[in-house]
Amino acid sequence: MINFQYKEKIEEATNLINNKKLEEAEKIIKDLIINFPNDFFLENFYGVILLNRKDFKNSEKFLKNSIKNNDKFISSYLNLGIVYYEIKKYNDAINNFSKVLELQSDHLQAVYYIALSYQSLNLQDNAITFLLKYIDLDANNINVYFKIAEIFIAKNDYKNALFFLQRGYGVDKNNFNILILLASCYEKLKDFNSSLVFYNKSLKLKQSIIVYESIARIHKELGFLDLALENYEKCLIIDPNYLPALNNIGTTYLLKKDYFEAVKYFERCLKISRSGNILANMAVAKFLVLNVKEGLNFFEKSIEAEPLAHNYEKYLFNTLYLEDFPQSNYFDLANKFRLSFNSLNICNYEIVDRKENLNIGFVSGDFYDHAVAHQISGFMRSLKNFKGIKTFAYYNNNFEDFKTKELKDAFHKFENIFNLSDSNIIKAIQDDKINILFDLSGYSYKNKLSIFLAKPAPVQISAIGFLQSTGLEEIDYILADKNVIIDESLFVEKILRMPNCWSTLDIRDINYPIKDTPYEKNKFITFGAFNNFQKLNEKTFNLWSKILKKIPNARIFFNNSSFQQKSIKDFIYVQFEKNLISKERIIIGDGGNREVYLKSFNNIDLLLDTYPYGGGTTSLEAAWMCVPILTLTGKNFVSRGA
């Protein structure tokens, strides 16, 4: 193949190329081309030099000349195919690689490049066909298994991705990339135990910040928050300024209800990034430590930095804790939330013939041991028994517990929509022929208000989980009663007033004995404060302090899971000490399980309601346990729920 007359010169040029002396090698080859014109081997050789120099235009020219002078020379087709691949002319690349296979059907490099070219053309099935052909020829190339898995992952086909990753793992059990991709696929399939096994195997090969972050993410999702924090902290050992870890530590502390600690980590985040997400997280944390003034400031900065839906919804939800937030500003935020979504197709079907069932859907992220679930579960069980009505639950959460299991039996159909796109959720609702669709979340965590913008049901109603207007014209009604809404101009929805009460409480399994008022035994009044910590504020602390001053031997019993952290307890003590109320008069519990919590109503004489965000489920529970409630009513639904 090599002309013996220039064999030594070719060997010299090759050595120069290997030593990265391309210019000297190029000079030798150019001289040879002058002395040996139309030599296909020299033209191919020079084309490769130009290819390595990324001079694709001239490389193409010499490689084409090589083929012209010898149309059976495989290397020229292969190298010309690589040129076209590099300049993104993928169809031309495939044509040249196919020529290689016509001359040599088992040419692995050509097979692999055809697969890559098809992948670049987004013809994934064609790419898989050639990658499988490669495996038939050589089953020991781990990169091919990795590439097939990547294609299946892009198609969200994690099971097939796992199949090929496992084959790759069989070839090399110590390949870091295979291990973390295996772990990632198992994580996507919610097989967290297998995922953790492979993430931990990868750590034996290399300490990786991405792996520690992934392990932390799994523990966080499973609710093992201390293990999540431990692994996020390991990320910071590798890089003290690793923003995803700092941010996730902050949000994990929020889940632990350790709000003051969360603030510290968001402060560290803000020294690195002023992104809208970080600013919004800090805003939420500031509200949770009752610093609403700074919280508002951070919310404004968050939507200025990133006017995105998740920042608007956090802002909108937290306005519930404000007494005098202008409703015009609220509606403006709601409209911006609405406009942050791309226009969705609106379903225009109507309820036609009532010969069929009336299908009622309920969308929520709170179908677990949550206040909303405790309100609705009894009602749902009853509704399921009505003839001519079918109920559908659309659950936007990946967390399930005993209450989720209970609610699954309370609906005719229960569907988890957490991993579905908005368009697929809308399609599911339309396929179910929902006539009336309830939103039970409003702007609260894990809401799905975005799908209501497409009007997937002819009648849409806001109820129970959000005691304020959504500000969205696509929501037709809000559920209320004759007491909770006094100014209908504050709502874009029409008001559906229930004859007795705006909500219900599931009383099944909570028939605990009602004891005598504790005053009879203690000879002093015990006030209760059972709403969550975020509903407190300076005005409330001052008002309650005045009550305690008026009744010198009275006590106040705080009891809620949000009070479990020492920093929260210390904060409460300080607020009362400012008003000269001693620590000894303040009792702080952590809520306990539901039975312990409900029985604790027997330990108080009177429940103090918070303001402006009053009790919802807590007030219903107090009424059921025969505890009177002292409340301050305001002008908003959220201030009149008790």
N, C-alpha and C positions, 0 to 999 in steps of 0.2 A: 504493500500500500504506500509506503514511504519510498520515494525515489532515493536510491542509494547514493546519488550524486550530492544530496543535501542532508543526508541522514545525520551527520555530525552537527551540522548547523541547527537542525531541529532540536537535537538533544541539548545544545548550548542554550537555545532560546527557552526551552522548557525549564532548564535549571534557573535561568534568570527570572522567569515568571514565578517559580516556586520561592525565589528570594525577593519577590515583590519589586523586581527591577523591570517594570513593564516597558518603559521607554526604550531601554537597550534591546529588549526582546523584540519590540515592534520594529526597530530599525533593521534587525537581522531578517525578519520575515518580509518586510517591504523590499529589501534588496533581493531576496530570493524570488519574490513574485515578478520583479523586473526581469530576472535572469531565466525564470521558468514560467512564462505567461500561460494563462488558462489551466493552471494546475489546481484541480479540485481540492486536493489535500491542503495546499498552502492557503487557498482562499478561505477554506473552513477554519484553518488555524488562525488566520488573521481576523476572521469574523468573531472568533471566540475572544481574542484579545480586545477587540472593540466592544464586545458585549460586556466584558469585565470592567471596561472603562465607562460603561453606560452610554457609549456612543451608538445608540440603537439604530439610527438612520444608516450610518455607514456599515454597521455590522450586518444589517438586513441586506444591503447591496452585495457584499462579498459572499454571504451565505447563499444568496440566490444564484450568484455566478457559479459557486461550487456545485450546486444542484444542477445547473445548466450543463456543466461539464461532466457530471456523473450523477445521473438520477437514481442510482442504486446505493449511494453513500448515506448510510443511516445517520451518521453524526451531523451532517448538514441539516437534515430535516429536524432533528432533535434540537439543535442549537437555534435554528430559525423559529421553531415553536416557542422556545424560551424567550427569544426576543419579542415575539408577539404577546406572550404572556406578560412580560414586563411592561409593555406599553399598553396593556389592557385591550388588545385586539384578540379577544378570547376565541372567537370563531375561527380566525386564521390560525391561532395556536393549535386548536383542536384538529384542524385539517392537516397540519404538519406532523403532529404527534400520531395521527392516524396513519400517515404515510410510513412512519417508523414501524407501526404495528403490522402494516402490510408486508414489510420487509423482514420483520422479526416479531412474531406474535407474542412472545413472552418478555418483551422489553419492559422491565419494571418502571424505569424512570418515565417512559412515555405514558404508561398506564396511570401513574400517579399524577402526572401533569394534566392529563385529560380530566381526571377527577377534580383537580383544583380549578381548572378552567370552567367546568360545569358549575362548580360551587360558586365561582365568581359571577357566573351568569344567572345565579339563583335557580338553577335547574338541579335541585338537590337530589331528586331521585336518580337522575343520570349520574351525578357524582357518586352516589352510593353504589350504583351498578359497577363502576370502574374501581372503586375501592374494594369491593368484594372480589372483583377479578384479581386485584393485586394480592389479596389474602389467599386466593386459590393458588397463586404462583409462589407466594412467600408468606407463610403464616407467622413469621417471627419479627415483623417490623411493628414495633409498638406504636410508632407515630401514625400508622394507618388506622389502628383501632381508636386512637385518640381523635383522629380527624372524623371518622364515622360517628363517634359519640358526639362530637361538637355539632354535627349536622342534625342529629336526632334531638339534641338539646335545643337547638334553634327552633325546632318544630314542636317543642314542649313534649316530646316523646321520650320521657325519662326511662321508661322500662326497656326500650330497645337500646337506648344509650348505655344503660347498665349492662346489658347482655354483652356488648362489645368491649366495654371497659373491663368487665370480668375476664374476658379472653385476653385482653392486654395485660391485665394483672397476672394472669397465668404465665405470660411470657417473661415478665419482670415484676417481681413483687416489691421492688425497691425503687420504683419510678415515682418520684414525688408528684408529678403532674397527674398521673393516673390515679394516685391515691386521693388527691384533693378533689378531682372530678368525680370519682366514685362517691366520696363523702357528700359532695354537693348534690348529686342525683338522689342519693338516699334521703337527704334533707328535703329536697323538693317533693319526694313521695311520702314525707312525714314518717319515714322509718328512722327516727332519731337515734335509736340505739346503734344501728349499723353505721349511720353517718358518723357518730362519735368515735366508733371503732376505727374507721379509716382516717378521720382527722388526727386521731392520736397516733396512728401508725406513721402518718406523714411527719409528725413532730419529732419522731425518733430519727428522721433523716435530716430535718432542718427546722430550726426555730423560726416560724413564720408569723408575722403580724396578722396576715390574712387568715391563717388557720386559727389562731387564738380568738380573733374576732368572730369567726364562724362558730366556734365552740361556744363562745359567750352568747351569740345570737340564739343558738338552740336552747341553752339553759334558760335564757330570758323568755323564750316562747313557751317553754314547759313550766315556767313559773318558779324555777330554781334561781331566784334573783341573786342570792349570795354567790353561787357558783358563776353566774353571769358576770358579776362584778369582779370576781377573782381573775377571770380570763381577760376581761377588758383591761384590768390593771397590768396584766402581763404584756399586753400590747404597748402600754405606756413605758414599760421597762425597755422595750426595743426602741420606741420613739416617744419621748415624753410629750410631744406636740401632735400626736396622731389624732386628728380631729374626729374621725368616726368613733373612736373609742371614747374620747372625752364627752362627745355628745350623747353616746349611748349610756355611759355611766350616769350622766345627768338624768336621762329619761328613765333609767332603771331605778334611780333613787326616787323619782316621782312615783313609780309603781310601788315602791316600798313605803311610800308616804313619808319619806324623809326629805321634806321639801327644802329645808335650809341647806342640807348637804347638796341637793341638786343645784341650787343657786350657785354654789361655789364652783361646780364644774362647768356650768354655762358661762360663768365669768371667765374661766380659762379658755373656753371655746371662743368667746368674743375677742380675745386678744389675738386670735389666729384668723378668724373669719367673722364678717358681719353679714353672713347670708341671711335671707329671709327666714329660713327654717330655724337657724340658731336663734335669731332675734325673737321668733314666735315662741320657741321653747322657753327662752328666758322670760318672756311676757307671761306665759302660763305659770312658770315657777314663781314669779313675783306675785301674781294673784293668789297662788296657793300659800304664800307666806304673808298674805293680807296686805301687801304693799301695792295697792291697785293703781296708785298714781304712777309709779314707775312702770307697772305692768301695761297701762294704757300707752305710755310713751314707747315701750318696746313693740307693742302691737302696731302702732302707727309706722314705726321704722321697718317692721317686718313686711308690711304690705307695700311700702315704698320701695324696698329692696327687691321683693319678689311678689308681685300681685297675683298670687296663686290661690287656688281653691282651699287648700289645707290651711293656709295662713288666715284666710278670711273666716273659715268656719271656727277656728280656735278663738279668733277675736269675737265673733258673733256670740258664741256660747258664753264667753266670760262676761259679756255685758249683762248677763242675768244677775251678777253680783253687784251691779251698780244701781244706785237709787235714781239718779237723775240723768242717765245717758239719753241724749235727745233721740226721739224716735225717728226723726228725719235722717239723722246720721246712721241709725240702725238700718233703715230701709236702703240707704245708699250703699252700705256694706253688703247687704243681701243682694242687691242688684249687681254689684261687682262680682260677688261670688257666682251669680248666675251667668254673667258674661264671660267668666273665666273658663267656661266649658265650650267646646265646639258645638255648633248647632246640631241637635239630635233630631232624628225623624220623629214626628209626633203621630201617635196612633189616634185615628179619628173614629174608631168603632164605638157604638153605643149599646146600651142595654136594650135588647129588642124583645124577645119572647120569653116571658117568665115561666114557660113550660119547662125550661131547663133550670138547673140549680143556680142560685145566686152565689157567685164565687167571690169570696172576700179574702184579700191578701194582707199580710202584715209584715212590714220590713223593719228589722231592728238589728243592732249589734249587741243587744242586751238579753238574749235568751239564755241566761245562766243565773247563778245566784246573785242577782242584781235587783235593785229596788223596782225597776219596771217589771221584771218577771214576777215578783211577788204580788204586784198589783193585778196583772192580767191573767195569771195561770188558771185561777178558778173560773173567771169569765170565759176563757177559751174552752175549758172542759164543758161548760154549759152550752156554749154556742155550737159546739160540735154535734150536740144532740138535737139541734133544731132541724126539722124536716125541710128539705129544699134549700139548705145552706151548706156550702162546702168551704172550709177554711184552709188557707195556705200560708205557711211561714217561710220567709226568706231571711235567713240568718247570716248576717255579715260579720262573722267572727270565726276564728279558727280554734277558739277555746270552748271546751265542753265540760260540763260537770253534772252532778245529780239533777240539777234543775233543768238543764238542757234535755236530759233523758226524759224527765217528766213531761216537758213541753212537747217533745216529739210525739207523745201519745195524745196530746191535747188538740192536735191539728189533723185534718185529713191528709195533708201533705206537708212535709217539713224538708226544706232544701237549704243546704249550706251554699251561699253565693260568694263566700269570701274570696275565692281564687278566680272568680269569673269576671270578665270585662263588663263594663256597663252595657255594651251592645248585646252581650250574651244574656245578661240579667233581664234586660228589656224584652228580649225574645222569649225567655222562659216565662215571664209574666204574661205576655201576649198569647203564648201557646197554652197557658193555663186558663185563658179567657177570663181574666180577673175583671169583675165588674166594679168593685170598690177596693181601693188600695190604701191602707193605713201606713203612715210613717210614725214610728214610735220612738224616734231618736232625735229629730230636729238636727241641730248642729253639734250634738254631743259626739263623743269618741266613737269611731267606727260607724258613723252614720252613712247612709246611701242616698242622700237627698238628690245627688246628681241624676239618678235614674228618673226621678219624678219630673225633671225638666222635659223629658221626652213624652210625658203624659201617656205612659203605657196602659193606664186604666182610665175609663171615662169619668170616674169620680175618685178624687184623691183627698184624703183627710189626715190632718195632723192630730195626734192624740197622745196623752199621758206622759211621754218621755221628755217633752220640751214645752214648758209653760210660757210660751211667747209666740208671737207671729213668726212664721218662717220668712216673711217678706217676699215670698215667691208666688206669683200669680197662678202658677200651675197647681198649687195646693188649693182646692176648692173650699174646704171647710176646716174648722178647728173644733175639737170636742171640748165643751165647757159645761157650766151650769148657770143658774140664775145669779150666783154670788161672785164668781171669780173674774168675770169680765164686766166692767162698768163703762168702758169707753171703747166702743166698737171701731172708732177711727184709728185705733192703734193696731188694727189688723187688716191685712189684705184679704184674708180668708173670711168667708161667711161664718157666722157663729152657730154651731149646733148645740143648743142648750139641753142637757139632760134634765129630767124632772127633779132628780134628787141630788146627785153628786157627780162631779166631773170624772171620777175614777172609782175603782173597786179595790178590795184587798182580798187575796186568797186566804181564807181562814182554815182551810183543811190542815190538819196536823198541828194547829197552834192553839188548841183548846186548853191552855194552861190555867190553873186555878187563879182567881183574882183574890189577893189577900187584902186584909184591912190596910187602910192608909198607914204608912210607916210613922206618921206623927203620933198615932195612938201609943206606939211603943217608945219612940225616941223622945217625944215631948219637944221636938223642934221640927221645923219644916225643912224638907229636902226637895230642892228644885232639881229638875232634870234638864240637861242640855244634850240631846241625842242626835242632833244634826251634825253633818260632817264639818270638819275644821274650816274648810274654805268658806262656809256660810257665815263665819264670824267676822267681825270688824270692830274698829275702835268705838263706833257709836253703840254697838251691842254690848261690848264690855262695860262701857260707862253706864249704860242703862241698867244692866244686871247688877253692877256694883251699887247703884243707888238702891235697888231692891234689897240687897244684902245689908246695906247700912240701915235701912228702915226696920229690918228684922234681924237684930244683932246676933241671935243664936242660930240663924238659918245656915244651911249648907247648900252647896250646888254640886251636883254629880254629873260630870262630863262622861259620856259613854258612847264611843264610836270607834271603829277600827282605825280611823284617821288620827286618833290620839295616842297611838302606841309608841311613837318615837319620843325619846327623852327631850329632844330639842323642841318638840311641839308642846310637851308638858311644861317645860321651863318657860316657854313663851307665854303660855296661859297664866302661869303663876305671876310672871312679871306684870302682865296687863292688870291683874287685880291688885298687886302690890302698889302699882301707881295710884290706885284709888283707895289705898289704905285698907285693903281686904287681905287678911292674913292667909298664908298658904294652908293653914290647918282647916280652913273652911272650904277648901277646894278639893274635891275627890275626882280623880281621873281614872276611868277604866278604858279598856281597849275593845269593847264591844263583845268579843267572844263569838262563839258560834250562834246560829240563829235562836236556838232554844235558850241559851244563857242570856242572850241579848233581850229577848222578849220577856223572859222572867224578871229581868232587871227593872222593868217598869213597876214592879211591885215594891221597888226600893225608893220610889220617889212619890211625892205628894202632888206635884204640879210640874207639867212640862213647859219649859220656856221655849217659845218659837223664835227662830232667827229672823232678821230683817236686813235688807229687802228680800233676800232669797229665803223664803220660808220653807217649812217642812212639807213634803208630799207624802211619801210612804211612811215616814216617821210619825206624821200626824194621824194617819189612818191606823197605824199600829197602836198609838197611844189611846185612840178612841176605843179600839177593840179591847185593850187591856184596862179600860175604865179609868184612865188617867186624864184629868182635865188639862186643857191647854191654854196658856196665856199667850196671845198673839197680838202683834201690831199689824193691822191691815194697811196696805198701800193701795196705789191706783192700778198696779199691774197684776196680771194673772199670777205671776210667780210670788207675789206678796200676799195673795189671798187664798192660797191652796188649802190652808188649815181651816 
